[in-house]
């Protein structure tokens, strides 16, 4: 196959994967452009998928002004089996924050359930089945976003009893260790940059969360010793660390010049052309920010200040 044809096929596959991502694994636009060249050079396909659902079409539903939408309840778009974010038992931190928001707005909370796979936003928020996505990258192009309500990062993690004392993806000691990363996420870009992919186990990025959980499998692999170090989105790693009381050490990954972004501000998402609804959500976030932060800490989410430093746990 000609090189240009292969590149086109990879790009088309990547585009199909992008639609509908939210906070399960945020990624960066810059990495998307660089990744195909690096991946092909490494003999691997590292194509960072965009959390913001790049290239999802607009259409009439997106253009409607929704301040005429029924606001008798708070309809939330959510995955039915995606802890620590949400599930049908309402045990995720986004469920708890949704209840907080509903109370502040004086609205009963209801859900439109749909797995966070291709088409999540199109089949929920844009279909007018719900009015609020609880977590997405601030500035997401597929939705209008609120003011951010937390700032977090990707992390690397390992068993605490191994005392590895590794301080980042640039650490030379990683060359002799077995690693794991979710394919297509920003840490994969770092591993390519530091020539570590040859001994890295990939885990699937886009799955039906009702049937499998590659992120949980990565954590279990670290605990069992199948791999030595995992690279994972902080809210997921932090949740398993705290909820399951696992002997893990988490190290925040910091941004490297010219590399994919590791740190992200997270906001809520609404449809475009809903200024009054967005204003009400922003006001509720501002008023209940302290309670929201307490929920995030309770779930082990690593929180950063504006200088990119971890704040008190």
JOKA-V994801 format. One line per field, one symbol per residue. ss: DSSP state (A for helix, B for strand, O for the rest). psi: psi as a letter, one per 30 degrees, with the letter a starting at -180 (. if undefined). burial: I if it has 24 or more other ideal C-beta (glycine too) atoms within 12 Angstrom, else O. A space follows every 50 residues. Layout:
BEGIN
ss = ???
psi = ???
burial = ???
END
This chain:
BEGIN
ss = OOAAAAAAAAAAAAAAAAOOOOOOOOOOAAAAAAAAAAAAAAOOOOOOOO OOOOOOOOOAAAAOOOOOOOOOBBBBBBOOBBOOOBBOOOOOAAAAAAAA AAAAAOOBBBBBBOOOOOOAAAAOOOOOOOOBBBBBBOOOOOOBBOOOOB BBBBBBBBBAAAOOOOOOOOOAAAAAOOBBBBOOOAAAAAAAAOOOAAAB BBBOOOOOOOOOOAAAAAAAAAAAOOOOBBBBBAAAAAAAAAAOOOOBBB BBOOOOOOOOOOBBBBBBBBOOOOAAAAAAAAAAAAAOAAAAAAAAAAOO OOOBOOOOOBOOO
psi = kkeeeeeeeeeeeeeffekgkbgeilakeeeeeeeeeeeeefgljjijkk eghkgklcleeffkkgfgkkhfljjkklkfihkgellffhflfeeeeeee eeeefhkkklkjkkkiakgeeegdefggflfkkfklkkgkfflklakkfl kalllkllkeffhfhkglffkffffglklkkkkglefeeeeeeghgffhk kkkkejljffflieeeeeeeeeefgelekljlkeeeeeeeeeeghkikkk jkklkkkglkkfkkkkalklllhheeeeeeeeeeeeegeeeeeeeeefgg kkklafggkklk.
burial = OOOOOOOOOIIOOIOOIIIIIIIIIIIIIOIIOIIIOIIOOOOIIIIIII IIIIIIOOOOOIOOOIOOIOOOOIIIIIIIIIIIIIIOOIOIIIIIIIII IIOIIOIOIOIIIIIIIIIIIIIIIIOIIIIIIIIIIIIIIIIIIIIIII IIIIIIIIIOOOOIOIOIIOOOOIOOIIIIIIIIIIIIIIIIIIOIIOOI IIIIIIIOIOOOIIIIIIIOIIIOOOIIIIIIIIIIIIIIIIOOOIOIII IIIIIIOOIIIIIIIIIIIIIIOIOOIIOIIIOIIOOIIOOIIOIIIOII IIIIOOOOOIOOO
END
